Amino acid sequence: MRGKGSGAGASAWARYRMLSGEHRHERILVRFVLAGAGGILVAALGELWAGPATAVILFAAHAIYLRSRPGPATSWRQGALAERRTGRRLATLDPAAFHVLHDRVLPDAPTANLDHLVIGLTGVYTIASRRWNWGVRLWADHRRIWAGRRSLTGLQATAAQAAKTVAEVLAAELDQVVEVFPLVAVHGARLPRGGLERGGVILQPVRRLPRFLDGRPVIFTGAEVAAIVAAAERVLPPMLGEGPYRYRAARQ
């Protein structure tokens, strides 16, 4: 089963589009001026044919630089792409056993969203997609998880709170206790074999996520899954509003 509404990374991509659209005309003008000036200079100092080639190279280099330089727009784009990759992995789960919702509003936290919610025979899981630079090592001591030398206490707390919030709203809607497990889908970083777990928060490489979810003990029946899914659809609306890039005002 697959949920309706926003797709994976929808609101993050909308935010990226909004940020990247700011001052777009000014950036394009600078790109043309840079490419033209460089091409003219090279043509004047060397072979005539090298001028146009230089202009094309400078034009492309400027576009690539702006797309990849650190900043809010780049962070939102990378986050959206990570969520989409997680969504594609979750789409491989057996639709008869799992239902996946993406990009949902968390009650009482209108500026935050839940990246993914999986409801299946093996349980209910809130999943946050997080990306690190390739090769960063995630490890744990007896209390917390680290990315290299940087503590991930904030990420642990955020993931745990999201699961707690979802458990509370589902329990209120269904009038029964629903345990929700917090997970982090890891992109780029290296993890120990089997992933990591501290304070109830589980970190798994995104490529292993379907196998991990499917391999846990069955705790629900199909009817119970359907009831939880219906409740989740009611109390956890999509983050993205109507229209392809209409962002909820709370996120702006």
Sequence and secondary structure as in RCSB ss.txt:
>XXXX:A:sequence
MRGKGSGAGASAWARYRMLSGEHRHERILVRFVLAGAGGILVAALGELWAGPATAVILFAAHAIYLRSRPGPATS
WRQGALAERRTGRRLATLDPAAFHVLHDRVLPDAPTANLDHLVIGLTGVYTIASRRWNWGVRLWADHRRIWAGRR
SLTGLQATAAQAAKTVAEVLAAELDQVVEVFPLVAVHGARLPRGGLERGGVILQPVRRLPRFLDGRPVIFTGAEV
AAIVAAAERVLPPMLGEGPYRYRAARQ
>XXXX:A:secstr
 B  SS TTHHHHHHHHHHHHTTHHHHHHHHHHHHHHHHHHHHHHS TTHHHHHHHHHHHHHHHHHHHSSSHHHH
HHHHHHHHHHHHHHHTTS TTTEEEEEEEEETTEEEEEEEEEEEETTEEEEEEEEE  TT BEEE SS EEETTE
E HHHHHHHHHHHHHHHHHHHHHHTS   EEEEEEEESSB  TT EEETTEEEEEGGGHHHHHHHS     HHHH
HHHHHHHHHHS BSS SSTT   GGG 
